[in-house]
């Protein structure tokens, strides 16, 4: 069997950097809008009170997650298999940029809460669709021997991009009484302008990938299918995996659960800092900068460890750390506790995310990487409502944000327990070359579910 030409090709830093810059740009939405600035503004300033705002945000993101689960299976399948990955990536990126820019019109009065929630939900849906294409493109810019470090580099660039964006936001708009361009806090203008900044940031840094990284070739056996037929194809693929590759199916299920827990940490981290630990908007952004610095460094180091030890030890160890530290944060009071626990959480987040992506890349059958990554996104988003539902549901049951934090920790614990029995991809040695590693991957795919445990 011939080696996959995309996976076996020599990678170069120009393509890697162009690819990673998209992650640098998208971090403006994930960190500035979803996590540390705009959702804090929605729940703390736009909503009538933080508890009501937190519940509304949780419900909104639950609905968004359900939409992703219903639509992502076919959109990911069609874009991955149709040789149009960049076209769909461009469209979805543009929709995120437009919805983010629209947040400028959300003033700090309760009547604007619905508009803000809808725009945040739209952005969160399409940034996930874009992520399907972006993650699949990892296989175009790396080799089997370097995929861990390149994935880690991509995550690090995302975190560092978030750090730089947050620093600009903090010192340019949030903290000063009169910010850049004479912006003040009247009618929430200093936060609303941040939305315009985030939209511009994402648009600019997405361009290198869209311009310079070539499109993946369309499979020779590609068949144009209707939207509804895509669901039938998806069902057949899942049935085939149940018969022949349950280890991969088990990983998809386990990772879907714990990745939603990770997403909940990002989404509600700033809200918890402000509502439970009394952080001001400026303090939230300062913490976010420190957290992104640590997460970025740990993602890069975790990527190198991934190439050496394999992804499963990185994932299991990091998830265990997240559960322990998250439980401590639920119990401990005070800003100092949040600082210590929050930075430790950041140190475990980066390696978990990077290794999760490479785990699947290492077990994807050659020639079907795009299909596998589409399924990865599909299963992940199929349960994307779990984190927001656990957060808002625990708040509704027990009446405090601390209870919502416990709900997120529970999701992570379930994901860890589901991950432990999953078989890891077979390793061929730390010094394996790209070509020989690719041959090993081909050998693994031919043996289907008989991959031994590490």
N, C-alpha and C positions, 0 to 999 in steps of 0.2 A: 504494500500500500504506500502510495507516495505521500510525502510529508505535506502538510498544509502550507501553501506558499505564503500566506499572510503571516502565520505564526512563525515560520522558519526564517522569514526575511530578517536581515540585519536592521536593528532599530537605530535611530539617530535622534540626537537631542533636539533638533529643530522640530520634528514632528511631536516629540514628547512634550516640549514646552508649549507648543500651540495647543495641544490637547489639554494640558494642565491649566492653561490660562482660562479655559471655559469654567473650570472649577473655581479658579480665583474670582471670576466675575459672578458666578452664581451664588457665591458666599454672601454677597450683598443682600440677596433675598433671604437666604436661610438664617443668617446671623442678625442682620439689621432689622429686617421686617418681621420674620417669624419668631425670633427668639428674644432679642435683647432690647429692642427699641419700640417698634410700632405696636406689637401686641401688648406691651406694657402700657403704652399710651392708650390703646383701646380699652383695656380693662381698668386702668387707673384714672384716666382723665375723661374719656368719652362716655364710658358706662356710668350709671348712677352710683354704683359702688363696686369695689373690687370683687366681691363674691359673685354678684350678679354677672359682672363682666367675664369672670373666669368660667362660670358655667356656660354662658353664651358662646364663648370662644371654643370650649370643649365640644359643645353640641355642633357648632358650625364645622369644625374640623372632622368630627365624626361623619357628618353628611358628605364632606369632601372626600373622605376616605372611602365611603361607600361608592361614590361616583367613580373614583379611581378603580376600585375593584371591578365594577361593571364594564368599564370602557377600556382599561389598560390591556386586558388580554388580547384584544384584537388590534388595537393601535400599535402595540409593541410587536406583535407577530407580523403585521403587514409592513411596517417600516424596516424591521430587521431582515425580513426575507425578500423584500422587494428591490434592494439596491438603491433605496432612497433615504438612507439613514440621515444624511446631512440635510436633506430637504425638510424632513419632519423635525429634525433638531432645530433648524432655523425657525420653522413655524411656531413650534412650542416655545422657544426662547422669546420670540417676538410677543407672544401672548402674555408671557410672564412680565415682560418689560412694560407692556401697555397697562396691565392690571396694577402693577406696582406704581406706575406714574399716576394712575387714577386715585391712589390713596391721598394725594395732595389735597383733594377736595373734602376730606373728612375732618371737620372742625371738632373742637373739644366740647361738644354738647351731646346729650343722649340721643337726640334725633338723628345723628349721623352714625350711630353704632351699627345699624344694619348695613349701610353702605360699606363701611369699613370691613365688616365681617365677610360680606359677599366677595369683595375684591381680594381679601386675604385668601379666602377659600379657592377662588379661581386661580390665583397665582400658585397656590400649593398644589393644585391638581396638575397644572401644565408644567410646573418645574419637575414633577415626578415623571410625566411623560417624556420630557426632554432627557431626564436621567437614564431612561431605558437606552436611548441611542448613544448617549455619552459613555455609559459603562461598557456597552458592546464594542465601542471604538478602542478600548484598552487593548484588545487583541490585535488591532491594526498597528499599534505603535510600540509593541513589546514583543519579546520572545519568551518561550517557556522558562528560560533560565533567569530572565530579568523581570518577570511580571510582578513579583512581590515588591521589589524596590520601586518600580515605576508606578504601581498602584499606590504605594506609600507616599511617593513624591507627589502624585496627583492630590491625594487627601491633604498632604502638608500644604500644598499651594492653596487649596481651598481654605484651610484654617488661617494661613498667613494673609490671604486676601481678605478674609473677614476681619482679621486684626487691623490691617491697614485701613480698611473701610470704617471700622468702628472708631479708630483713632481720629480720622478726619471728621466723622460725625460728632464725636465727643468735643473736640477742641474747636471745631468750626461752627457747630450749631447748638448742641444740647447744653453745654456748660456755660458759655458766655451769656451775659445779659443781652448784649448785642453781638450777634454772630456775623459770619461772612455775609456780604451783600446787604448788611444792615438788618438781618433777620432777627426778630424778637419772638418771645413766647406768646404773644397775643393771638388768641383764637387757635392756639396750638401750632402756629406757623413754623416754629423751629423744628418740630417733629414732622410736619407735613412736607417741608422742604427736604427732609431726609429721604422721604419716599422718592422724590425726583432724583436725588443723588444716587440712590440705590438702583433705580431704573437705568440711569445713564451708565453707571459703573458696569452693570451686567451687559448692556448692549455693546460697549466698547471692547470688553475683554472676551466676548464670545466671537468676535470677528476673526481673529487669527485661525481658529479651528475651522470655521466655515469657509475661509478663503484658501488656506494652505494645506490642510490635511485632505488627501484624496478620498473620494467616496469608495466604500467597499464594493467589489463587483457583485452583481446580482447572480444568484445561483442559476446554473444552466437549466435546472428543472423547475424554475419558478412558474407557478400557475396563478393567474389573477383570480381571486375569489371575492365573493360578496362579503359584506360586513358580517351578516348573520352566519354565513358558512364558516367564517373564522372560528366561531364558538364550537362548531362541530369538530373542526380540525384540532382545536385545543383539547377537547375531550378525548379524542383518539390518542393524542400524544401522552396525556396523563395516564390513560389506560395502558399504553405500551410501556411507560416507565414503571407502572405498578407490576407488570409482568416480568420485566427484564432488568430494572435498575432501581430497586427500592431504596438503595443507599442514597442515591441522588435525590429521590423524592423525599426521603426523610430529612436531608439537609435543607431542601427548599422549605419544608414545613417548619423546621426548627428556626431557621434564619428569618423566616417571615415573622415569627413571634418576637424574637429578641430585637430585630431591626426596628420593629414598631415601638418597642420600649426605648431604643436609642432616639428615635425620632421624637418621642414624647419628651425626653430630656431637653432636646434642643428647643422644642416648641414652647414648653412651659417653664424652662429654667429662669428666664427673666421675670416672668409673672410670679413665680414662687419667691424669688429674691426680693421683689418689691412688696408683695402681699403678706408674706409670712415673716421675713427677716428684716423688713423695714428699710430696704435699700432705696435711695433716691434714684431718679433716672440717671444722673451722672455716675453714681456708684455702680449701678447695673452695667453701664458701658465700660467703666474701668475694670470691673471683674471680667467682663466678656473679653476684653483685650488680653488679660492675663491668661484666661482659660484657652483662648485660641492659640496663644503662643505655646502653651504646654501641649495642647492637643496636636498641633502641627508637628512639633518636634517628636512627640511619641509616635505619631503616624509614620514619619519617615524612618525612625529607628525600628518600629515594628515591621515595616516593609522589608528591611534588610534581614531581620530575624525570621521573617516568613520564608525568604529564599533559603535560609539555612536550616530551620527546624520544621518547616511546614506550617500551614495556616491553622490547623485545628488546635494545637497547643496555645497559640496566640489567642484564639477566640475564647476557648474555655477559661483560660487564666484571666483574661480581661473581663469576661462576664462575671466570674466569681468576685473579682474586685469591685465591679459596679454594684453588685447586690450587697456586699458587705458595707461599702462606703455609703450607698444610698440608704440603707437601713439606719446607719449612724446619723445621717442628715435628718431623717424623720424624727429621731429621738432627741437630738441635741439642740439647745436653743442658742440664740445670739449670732451676730454677724461673723464673729471669728470662726464659729463652727461651720457656717456656710462657706466662708473663704477656704478653709482647710479641706472640707469634704468636696466642695465644688471643684477645686483644682485637682484633687485626686481623681474625681470622676472624669475630668477632661483628659487626664493621663491615660485612662483606660479606654476612652471613646475612640481615639484615633486608630490604635492598632486593631480594635474590633472591626471597625468599618473597612479598613484596608484589607485585612485578612479575609473578611467575608466575601469581598469581591474576588480575590484571587483563589479562594477555595473553589468557587464554581468554575473559574477559568481553567483551573488545573484538571477538573474532571469533565469539562465539556468535550464531547466527541469532536475530533477534527472535522472541519467542514460544516459543523452545526453550532458553532459558538454563538452566532447571532440568535438563533432559535432558543438556545439555552438561556442566554441572558434575557431574552424577552420573557421566558417563563419565570425566571428569577424575579423580574419586576412584577410580573402578574401575581405570583403567589405572595410576594411581599405586600403589595397593595391590597390584595384580597382581604387581609386582616388589618388594614391600616386604620380601622376605626377602633382597634383594641386600646391603644394608648390613650387617645382622647376620651374614650368611653370609660376607661378605668379611672382617669383623673377626674372627670366631671361626675362620674357615678359615685366615687368614694366621697367627693365633696358633698353631693346630695344626700348621701347616707349619714355621714358623720358631721357635716357642717363646717369643716375646716380645710384649708389648703394642705395642711400636713397629711391629712387623710388622702388627699389626691396624690401626694408624693408617694405614699405607701402603695397606692394602686399601680403607679409606674414601676416601683421596685418588684411588685408581684409579677408583672408581665415579664420583666427581665429574668426573674427566677424560673418561671415556666419555660422560657426560651433556653436557659442554661440546662435545665433538666432534660429538655428535648434534644439538645445538642450532644450531650455526653455519649449516647449510644451510636451516634452517626459515625460511619466509617470514614476515615480520612483518606485523601488521595495518596496513592503510593509514591514515595519519594525515591529518587534515583541518585541522591547524593548532592552535596552542596556545590560541588565543582562541575556539575553537569553542564555541557555546552548547550547552546540553543538548539542545534540540530539533533543531538542525541536525546535531549530532554523531550523534544517533540516526538521522536520515535517512541519514547517511553509512554507518552500520553496516548499515542495511537494504540500501543499495546494494551494500555489500561482500558481504553474504550471498547476494545474487542472482547474483553473479559467481563464487561457489564458489571453485574452486582457482586462479583467475586473479588472485590478489592479488599485486601486484608487490613485489619486494624493496625494503626501505628503502635 
